[in-house]
């Protein structure tokens, strides 16, 4: 095992730490940010953190909120729609499906009469 993770809890309790430490050691050559910046390579952590804050934290981290996995996933998908430019297409699809599901079954031949 890795010397770094041996300082922690007993082996059964450190499985996750060992896995993560192994990953970091195996990827160490790619994690030298100062060297990458000196070579002119972009480091996208700021962009990624900003996107996570925009999509996740600003909505999920409100006082008193309780999220289950399914509800949180649904909210995140809905929050992503305006950001990726798919909101209008999604709303057209959603309204079409709602009409088909809720209204059409109530009328003969699925024909909704026009208001007079």
C-alpha positions as CSV (number, residue, x, y, z in Angstrom):
1,X,0.0,0.0,0.0
2,X,0.9,3.6,-0.2
3,X,3.0,5.2,2.6
4,X,0.8,8.3,2.6
5,X,-2.4,6.4,3.3
6,X,-0.8,4.1,5.9
7,X,-0.7,7.0,8.3
8,X,-4.5,7.1,8.4
9,X,-7.1,4.6,9.7
10,X,-7.0,0.9,9.7
11,X,-7.0,-0.8,6.3
12,X,-10.7,-1.5,6.1
13,X,-11.5,2.1,6.9
14,X,-9.1,3.6,4.4
15,X,-10.1,1.9,1.2
16,X,-11.4,5.1,-0.4
17,X,-8.3,7.0,0.7
18,X,-6.0,4.3,-0.8
19,X,-7.9,4.4,-4.1
20,X,-7.7,8.2,-4.3
21,X,-4.0,8.3,-3.3
22,X,-3.2,5.7,-6.0
23,X,-5.0,7.8,-8.6
24,X,-3.1,10.9,-7.6
25,X,0.3,9.2,-7.6
26,X,-0.5,7.6,-11.0
27,X,-1.5,11.0,-12.4
28,X,1.3,13.1,-10.7
29,X,2.9,13.9,-14.0
30,X,-0.3,15.6,-15.2
31,X,-0.9,17.5,-11.9
32,X,2.1,19.8,-11.9
33,X,0.1,23.0,-12.5
34,X,3.0,25.5,-12.2
35,X,4.9,23.5,-14.9
36,X,1.7,23.4,-17.1
37,X,1.2,27.1,-16.7
38,X,4.8,27.9,-17.6
39,X,4.4,25.8,-20.7
40,X,1.4,27.9,-21.7
41,X,-1.2,25.2,-21.1
42,X,-4.6,26.3,-19.8
43,X,-5.8,25.1,-16.4
44,X,-9.6,24.9,-16.5
45,X,-10.2,24.5,-12.8
46,X,-11.6,28.0,-12.5
47,X,-14.0,27.5,-15.3
48,X,-15.1,24.2,-13.9
49,X,-15.5,25.6,-10.4
50,X,-17.6,28.5,-11.8
51,X,-19.9,26.2,-13.7
52,X,-20.3,24.0,-10.7
53,X,-21.2,27.1,-8.6
54,X,-23.6,28.3,-11.2
55,X,-25.4,25.0,-11.7
56,X,-25.1,23.4,-8.4
57,X,-24.2,25.5,-5.4
58,X,-26.4,28.5,-6.1
59,X,-29.5,26.3,-6.1
60,X,-28.6,23.3,-4.0
61,X,-27.0,25.1,-1.1
62,X,-30.0,27.2,0.0
63,X,-31.0,27.3,3.7
64,X,-33.4,24.6,4.6
65,X,-33.3,22.7,1.3
66,X,-33.4,18.9,1.4
67,X,-32.6,17.1,-1.8
68,X,-33.0,13.5,-2.7
69,X,-30.8,12.2,-5.6
70,X,-33.7,12.1,-8.1
71,X,-35.0,15.6,-7.3
72,X,-31.5,17.1,-7.3
73,X,-30.7,15.5,-10.6
74,X,-33.9,16.9,-12.1
75,X,-33.2,20.4,-10.8
76,X,-29.7,20.3,-12.2
77,X,-30.9,19.2,-15.6
78,X,-33.5,22.0,-15.7
79,X,-30.9,24.6,-14.6
80,X,-28.6,23.5,-17.4
81,X,-31.2,24.1,-20.1
82,X,-30.8,27.9,-20.4
83,X,-27.0,27.7,-20.1
84,X,-26.7,25.3,-23.0
85,X,-29.3,27.0,-25.1
86,X,-31.8,24.2,-25.1
87,X,-34.5,25.8,-23.0
88,X,-36.9,26.7,-25.8
89,X,-36.7,23.4,-27.5
90,X,-37.2,21.6,-24.1
91,X,-40.3,23.7,-23.3
92,X,-41.8,22.9,-26.7
93,X,-41.2,19.2,-26.1
94,X,-42.5,19.4,-22.5
95,X,-45.8,21.2,-23.5
96,X,-46.4,18.8,-26.4
97,X,-45.9,15.8,-24.1
98,X,-48.1,17.4,-21.4
99,X,-50.9,18.0,-23.9
100,X,-50.7,14.5,-25.2
101,X,-50.5,12.9,-21.7
102,X,-53.1,15.1,-19.9
103,X,-55.6,16.6,-22.4
104,X,-55.9,14.4,-25.5
105,X,-57.0,11.2,-23.6
106,X,-60.1,13.1,-22.3
107,X,-61.5,13.8,-25.8
108,X,-63.0,11.5,-28.5
109,X,-60.5,10.7,-31.2
110,X,-57.9,12.8,-29.3
111,X,-59.4,15.9,-30.8
112,X,-59.6,18.8,-28.4
113,X,-62.5,21.1,-29.3
114,X,-61.7,24.8,-29.9
115,X,-63.1,27.4,-27.5
116,X,-66.1,29.2,-28.9
